[in-house]
Amino acid sequence: MIISAGANVTSDMTADVQKIIDNAPKGTRLVFVTPYDGKNKVVLNEFNTYLKSLPNKYKWIVVADWASYIEPQENRLWADKIHFAGKQDVAIDYLNLLAQSLNEVAKSKGKP
C-alpha cells in the first residue's frame, strides 16, 4: 500500500502515521512518500525525517523519498513548488520512484 498525503498537513501528522501503522493488518507492506512543498519546508522536513526513520523500526515499511529527489530540481514543479500535474517528465520520475519502492517493499515478509 502506498501512502502519499502530498503536502497537506494535519495537526499531528506523526500520530496519524502511527495510527496507520498500528491498524495495518498482518501481512501489510507500506510505502510512505515524503511530501514536498518548496514554500513550507520547515514543517515537512521534520515530518520527512520522522518518515525516513520508520524503516529502521519496521522492516515492512519503505520510504519513497520524493522530497529529497525533487528538492534540488524544484524548478521542474509548477510555481507553487508542490504540484506537477501535466508535467509528464516529472510524473514519470515520480512513478519510477514509486515502482522502485514497491519492488523494495515486496521483498519484505509484511507486518508480523
C-alpha positions as a Markdown table, in Angstrom:
| # | Residue | x | y | z |
|---|---|---|---|---|
| 1 | Met | 0.0 | 0.0 | 0.0 |
| 2 | Ile | 1.3 | 3.5 | -0.9 |
| 3 | Ile | 0.5 | 6.4 | 1.4 |
| 4 | Ser | 1.1 | 9.8 | -0.1 |
| 5 | Ala | -0.7 | 12.6 | 1.6 |
| 6 | Gly | 1.1 | 15.3 | -0.5 |
| 7 | Ala | 1.8 | 18.5 | 1.2 |
| 8 | Asn | -1.5 | 18.5 | 3.1 |
| 9 | Val | -0.6 | 18.8 | 6.8 |
| 10 | Thr | -2.7 | 17.7 | 9.8 |
| 11 | Ser | -2.4 | 18.8 | 13.4 |
| 12 | Asp | -0.4 | 15.7 | 14.3 |
| 13 | Met | 1.0 | 14.0 | 11.2 |
| 14 | Thr | 3.2 | 11.6 | 13.1 |
| 15 | Ala | 0.3 | 10.4 | 15.2 |
| 16 | Asp | -1.7 | 9.9 | 12.1 |
| 17 | Val | 1.0 | 7.8 | 10.5 |
| 18 | Gln | 1.3 | 5.8 | 13.7 |
| 19 | Lys | -2.4 | 5.0 | 13.6 |
| 20 | Ile | -2.0 | 3.7 | 10.0 |
| 21 | Ile | 1.0 | 1.6 | 11.1 |
| 22 | Asp | -0.8 | 0.2 | 14.2 |
| 23 | Asn | -4.1 | -0.5 | 12.3 |
| 24 | Ala | -2.5 | -2.1 | 9.3 |
| 25 | Pro | -3.5 | -5.8 | 9.1 |
| 26 | Lys | -1.0 | -8.6 | 9.4 |
| 27 | Gly | 1.0 | -9.1 | 6.2 |
| 28 | Thr | 0.7 | -5.5 | 5.1 |
| 29 | Arg | 3.6 | -3.7 | 3.4 |
| 30 | Leu | 3.6 | 0.1 | 3.4 |
| 31 | Val | 5.4 | 2.7 | 1.3 |
| 32 | Phe | 5.2 | 6.2 | 2.7 |
| 33 | Val | 6.0 | 9.0 | 0.2 |
| 34 | Thr | 7.9 | 12.0 | 1.6 |
| 35 | Pro | 5.9 | 15.2 | 0.8 |
| 36 | Tyr | 7.5 | 18.3 | -0.7 |
| 37 | Asp | 6.4 | 21.9 | -0.5 |
| 38 | Gly | 9.0 | 24.3 | -1.5 |
| 39 | Lys | 7.3 | 27.1 | 0.4 |
| 40 | Asn | 6.7 | 25.1 | 3.7 |
| 41 | Lys | 9.9 | 23.2 | 4.2 |
| 42 | Val | 10.4 | 23.5 | 7.9 |
| 43 | Val | 7.3 | 21.6 | 8.9 |
| 44 | Leu | 7.7 | 19.0 | 6.2 |
| 45 | Asn | 11.4 | 18.5 | 6.8 |
| 46 | Glu | 10.7 | 17.5 | 10.4 |
| 47 | Phe | 7.9 | 15.1 | 9.2 |
| 48 | Asn | 10.1 | 13.7 | 6.5 |
| 49 | Thr | 12.9 | 12.9 | 8.9 |
| 50 | Tyr | 10.3 | 11.0 | 11.0 |
| 51 | Leu | 9.1 | 9.1 | 7.9 |
| 52 | Lys | 12.7 | 8.2 | 6.9 |
| 53 | Ser | 13.2 | 6.7 | 10.4 |
| 54 | Leu | 10.4 | 4.2 | 10.1 |
| 55 | Pro | 12.2 | 1.5 | 8.0 |
| 56 | Asn | 14.7 | 1.2 | 10.8 |
| 57 | Lys | 11.9 | 0.2 | 13.2 |
| 58 | Tyr | 9.5 | -1.6 | 10.8 |
| 59 | Lys | 11.1 | -3.9 | 8.2 |
| 60 | Trp | 7.8 | -3.9 | 6.2 |
| 61 | Ile | 7.9 | -0.2 | 5.6 |
| 62 | Val | 9.8 | 1.6 | 2.8 |
| 63 | Val | 10.0 | 5.3 | 2.2 |
| 64 | Ala | 9.8 | 6.7 | -1.3 |
| 65 | Asp | 11.8 | 9.9 | -0.7 |
| 66 | Trp | 10.2 | 12.3 | -3.2 |
| 67 | Ala | 11.2 | 15.3 | -1.2 |
| 68 | Ser | 14.9 | 14.6 | -1.4 |
| 69 | Tyr | 14.6 | 13.7 | -5.1 |
| 70 | Ile | 12.7 | 16.8 | -6.2 |
| 71 | Glu | 14.1 | 19.5 | -4.0 |
| 72 | Pro | 17.3 | 20.1 | -6.0 |
| 73 | Gln | 15.2 | 20.4 | -9.1 |
| 74 | Glu | 12.1 | 22.1 | -7.8 |
| 75 | Asn | 12.1 | 24.4 | -10.8 |
| 76 | Arg | 10.5 | 21.4 | -12.6 |
| 77 | Leu | 7.4 | 21.8 | -10.5 |
| 78 | Trp | 4.7 | 24.5 | -11.1 |
| 79 | Ala | 5.2 | 27.9 | -9.5 |
| 80 | Asp | 3.5 | 26.7 | -6.2 |
| 81 | Lys | 6.6 | 24.5 | -5.7 |
| 82 | Ile | 4.3 | 21.5 | -5.0 |
| 83 | His | 2.4 | 20.3 | -8.0 |
| 84 | Phe | 3.5 | 18.7 | -11.2 |
| 85 | Ala | 0.2 | 17.6 | -12.8 |
| 86 | Gly | 0.5 | 18.0 | -16.6 |
| 87 | Lys | 4.3 | 17.7 | -16.5 |
| 88 | Gln | 4.8 | 14.3 | -17.9 |
| 89 | Asp | 8.5 | 14.1 | -17.4 |
| 90 | Val | 8.1 | 14.8 | -13.6 |
| 91 | Ala | 5.2 | 12.4 | -13.4 |
| 92 | Ile | 7.3 | 9.7 | -14.9 |
| 93 | Asp | 10.1 | 10.3 | -12.4 |
| 94 | Tyr | 7.5 | 10.2 | -9.6 |
| 95 | Leu | 6.0 | 6.9 | -10.8 |
| 96 | Asn | 9.5 | 5.4 | -11.2 |
| 97 | Leu | 10.3 | 6.3 | -7.6 |
| 98 | Leu | 7.1 | 4.6 | -6.5 |
| 99 | Ala | 7.8 | 1.5 | -8.6 |
| 100 | Gln | 11.3 | 1.2 | -7.1 |
| 101 | Ser | 9.8 | 1.5 | -3.6 |
| 102 | Leu | 7.1 | -1.1 | -4.3 |
| 103 | Asn | 9.8 | -3.5 | -5.6 |
| 104 | Glu | 11.8 | -3.0 | -2.5 |
| 105 | Val | 8.9 | -3.4 | 0.0 |
| 106 | Ala | 7.8 | -6.5 | -1.9 |
| 107 | Lys | 10.9 | -8.2 | -0.6 |
| 108 | Ser | 9.7 | -7.9 | 3.0 |
| 109 | Lys | 7.5 | -10.5 | 4.7 |
| 110 | Gly | 4.9 | -7.9 | 5.7 |
| 111 | Lys | 3.7 | -6.8 | 9.0 |
| 112 | Pro | 4.1 | -9.6 | 11.6 |
